[in-house]
Amino acid sequence: MAERPTAPATDPYIAWLQAHLNKPLDDSPSALGRWLGMTLIAIDDEGLTVTCAVRPEMTNAAKVLHGGIIAALMDEVMGMTVFAFSKGRYHASVDLNVNYLAAGQIGDVVTVRARILRTGRRIVSISATLHNATGDLMAHATSNLIAANDESN
């Protein structure tokens, strides 16, 4: 079993993230990431944590946080984590499984925590959780991502 990567402070991808701690990720290379309006609040040896305020355009007809936005938030943070911890190697999602447990409201600030579970030669397994401001678990996701720019493809 391959070991989980660590986040050395000298890594340029981790250094970029560290420079953005507690700041909006307005200059994220991801257009979706910029639209989501996330703020990076933590980096550790297992993953990343971001917050995001629920805006009206993120809700469905019932005025609750849309399930697609929940999935996008968790997928975006999982992708950021894998990219940073693999030293800028791009990966594509093989699967994304989301369990929806509670609704979010306009104005809520949600927290997404992504954690790498296992890194293989080409596949990375990762999970994410989404909590509301009171710490209630709103959603849980798992994903496997495959290296997209591997020369053996």
C-alpha positions in Angstrom: 0.0 0.0 0.0 1.4 3.4 -1.0 1.8 5.9 1.8 -0.2 9.1 2.0 1.8 12.1 0.8 2.8 14.8 3.2 2.8 18.5 2.6 6.4 19.8 2.8 6.5 23.5 3.4 9.1 23.9 0.6 6.7 22.5 -2.1 5.6 25.4 -4.4 2.0 24.2 -4.5 1.7 24.0 -0.7 3.6 27.3 -0.5 0.9 28.9 -2.8 -1.8 27.6 -0.6 -0.1 28.8 2.6 0.2 32.3 1.1 -3.6 32.2 0.7 -4.5 31.0 4.2 -7.5 32.9 5.6 -8.0 34.7 2.3 -10.6 34.2 -0.4 -9.3 32.0 -3.2 -10.1 34.7 -5.8 -7.1 33.8 -8.0 -7.7 30.1 -8.0 -6.7 28.5 -11.3 -10.2 26.9 -11.3 -13.1 29.1 -12.6 -15.5 27.0 -10.6 -13.4 27.5 -7.5 -13.4 31.2 -8.0 -17.2 31.2 -8.5 -17.8 29.2 -5.3 -16.1 31.9 -3.3 -14.1 29.6 -1.0 -11.7 30.7 1.7 -8.8 28.4 2.7 -8.7 28.1 6.4 -6.4 25.1 7.1 -3.6 23.0 5.6 -2.2 20.0 7.3 -0.4 16.7 6.4 -3.7 15.0 5.5 -5.6 17.7 3.5 -7.2 21.1 3.2 -10.1 22.9 4.8 -12.1 25.7 3.3 -15.2 27.7 4.2 -17.9 29.0 1.8 -20.9 31.3 2.4 -24.2 30.0 0.8 -25.4 32.6 -1.7 -28.9 32.8 -3.2 -27.6 31.6 -6.6 -26.4 28.4 -4.9 -29.9 27.3 -3.8 -32.7 25.3 -5.4 -36.4 26.2 -5.7 -36.9 25.4 -2.0 -34.2 28.0 -1.2 -31.8 25.4 0.3 -28.3 24.7 -0.8 -28.5 22.8 -4.1 -27.2 19.2 -4.0 -25.1 19.9 -7.1 -23.4 22.8 -5.4 -22.7 20.6 -2.4 -21.1 18.0 -4.7 -19.2 20.7 -6.5 -17.8 22.2 -3.3 -16.6 18.8 -2.1 -15.2 17.8 -5.5 -13.4 21.1 -5.8 -11.7 20.9 -2.4 -10.8 17.2 -3.0 -9.3 18.1 -6.4 -7.4 21.0 -4.9 -6.0 18.7 -2.2 -4.9 16.0 -4.6 -3.3 18.6 -7.0 -1.4 20.2 -4.1 -0.3 17.0 -2.5 0.8 15.5 -5.8 3.1 18.4 -6.6 0.9 19.8 -9.4 0.0 16.5 -11.1 -3.5 16.8 -12.6 -6.0 14.1 -11.8 -9.5 13.3 -13.2 -12.4 12.0 -11.1 -13.1 8.3 -11.6 -16.1 8.5 -9.3 -17.8 10.8 -6.8 -20.1 9.4 -4.2 -22.1 12.0 -2.1 -24.3 11.3 0.9 -26.6 14.3 1.6 -27.5 14.5 5.3 -28.8 18.0 6.1 -29.9 21.1 4.2 -28.1 24.4 4.1 -29.7 27.9 4.1 -28.8 31.2 2.4 -26.3 32.9 4.6 -24.9 29.8 6.2 -21.2 29.4 6.2 -20.2 25.8 5.5 -16.9 24.2 6.0 -15.4 21.5 3.7 -12.6 19.3 4.9 -10.9 17.0 2.3 -8.5 14.3 3.5 -6.4 12.0 1.3 -7.0 8.3 2.3 -4.6 6.5 0.0 -2.2 7.3 -2.8 -1.3 4.7 -5.3 0.8 4.9 -8.4 -2.0 6.5 -10.5 -5.1 6.5 -8.3 -5.7 8.7 -5.2 -8.6 7.9 -2.8 -9.9 10.9 -0.9 -12.9 11.9 1.2 -14.6 15.1 2.2 -17.1 16.3 4.7 -19.3 19.4 4.7 -20.4 20.9 8.0 -22.5 23.9 9.0 -21.3 26.6 11.4 -22.6 24.6 14.4 -20.6 21.6 13.4 -23.5 19.5 12.1 -22.5 17.1 9.3 -24.4 18.1 6.1 -22.7 15.8 3.6 -20.0 13.3 3.1 -18.2 12.3 -0.1 -15.6 9.9 -1.3 -13.8 10.0 -4.7 -11.1 8.2 -6.6 -9.0 10.3 -9.0 -6.7 9.0 -11.7 -3.5 10.8 -12.8 -4.4 12.6 -16.0 -0.9 13.6 -17.2 0.8 10.3 -16.6 3.2 9.5 -19.4 2.1 5.9 -19.3 -1.5 6.8 -20.3 
